[in-house]
Amino acid sequence: MSRMPDLRSLLRGVVAATAIGLASASMVTIASAQEPSEALLIADFDARPLSTSEKRIIQIALAMEGEYNGLIDGAWGRRSQAALDAYAAKTFGDIPRYIHIAALVSEFAANYVDEGWVEFYRPEFGVTFLLPANLVDVTESSRNHYAFEGKTDLLGIDVERHGSEGLEPRHRYGLNKYGARGEVYRLRERHRWVTSFQDRDGDYWYVRTEPVNGTLTTVTVLADPQNRNVLNAISTSILPGRARLLEPDENGVLFEVIELAADALDGADSGPNEAGSAGSSMGGTGSGVMVTSRGHIITNYHVVEGCRSITANGASVELEKFWAEEDIALLSPMGDFSLLVDRPKVTVSEGAAELNQDITVAGYPLGGELGGLNVTRGSVSSRAGPGGDTDFFQFTAAVQPGNSGGPILDASGQLVGLVVAKADERVFADAAGALPQDISFGISLNTISAFLDGVPGVKVGSWYPSLGTKQSPVELARFAETVTYLVECN
């Protein structure tokens, strides 16, 4: 998804070309930000016009580059400026300019999507930090302990709630077991303990403790050298309480600079932006279906791509994992779990829908503006999508934008597919070059089953349910109403 090596080269060219064109205007001020022009792109960077949230995004991006190791607090001081100076010098051989910020944040956005970065927060732990959901698996989840382990590389994240007696042992564990190579960083304050070091095997440790509601919460991050920047991004993002780490100001200087850089790149024949827009779905709505009693909901990835926050029937959820090419995403509850946990869930069919099989589709078209849940009926018209792509299938039930991510149910109420509404026509245009009219598409059962493999609590039913298990159209609609959710992206 990321094409930053090309983008960086193009940006270097744009800086040079723009500088020549504006040679007579040697004094470019921040006032240019009030009137968009290419002059702003080559202006020297000045953090003062940026909002706190914009500066926080730049700090996170610098942390992911391995240049910044301070707090992600949006306070722009000497450490933040030094990190940006180092990035601009290393990457562009120049002092920091606004166009360099566009490159930095664009790469951050691509990595953010590719690696599935989400904000981790649980009320019982009382801290917020960024988590690369696509790089790790959950190995422990309880009220006092969450643990994540790297899928392929050495990357471990432990979040523990404990008493004061556990403070010193947690900060000494790695040192006692593996020793230290070089200096050990220690911070011992009344409201914060930090221990950071490289062990004798070359792996990196970061241990941080914060007081939370009369107890202590310790976050431990362990990573091998190739994941040091990941560790850096996680450790710098840890903040007490429920913090919103990524809330871009759509009317701010940062958005304007990125748009100007994109326009300049288009003028330099850079071609289409393959990475897409990180905010393309902001403010949109779609549908989703409950698949576990733990509150997991699946929907289309394009419904939740680039969202600052996501809700399902008004309850806060977060993106746990996704497959972008297959346009499928898994959401999990956050905050008040009671709003989503132990609710009715759908049973996933064991066998794919057959040709001409009756199906029922549920969802919230047009964001629920049509009066709440909408249910339509139809049949399977093809077992493949455009170009014979078996990740998708075709059906005849009518759908509208907003149906995206809604369930496709068989006669017994089992899940046989997930709607991909016509709002996401690009998925099929890439495969076939055109989208047939009056035909709807769904994500196939095989794709859904593979995606949900390993998710605890998914119930799988039987293939060809007996006649006695079939439900009437009215019963199907009532059941669909209990498992289908309005998903909103903000």
BELUR-V801353 format. One line per field, one symbol per residue. phi: phi as a letter, one per 20 degrees, with the letter a starting at -180 (. if undefined). Layout:
# BELUR-V801353
phi = ???
This chain:
# BELUR-V801353
phi = .ecfgffffffgffgffffffdgfdfdddfggfecgafgffefffcfffefgffffffffffffeneccefedmeecfffffffgfffffecmbffcffffffgfffgfffgfgemfceebcgfemccbecefedcdfdbbbfdbdcccgfcdfbccdccdbeffeffgfedgfffedmcdnfdecccdfdadccbadefenedccccccfblnccddddccbfgfdfffgfffffefcfmedefccfefdefffffffffffffffelfnffffmefdfdfnecbcbcfdbfenfcdbefffdfmffbccclnefccfeabdffemcbddcfbmffffcfmegceeefecffegmffccdcrdflmnfeonfdcccabfebebegmmfefcbdbdffccgofgnffddefenefdacfdfffdffgeffecnadgelcdccfffffffffegnefnfededelgfgfefdfgffffffgfeddcedddc
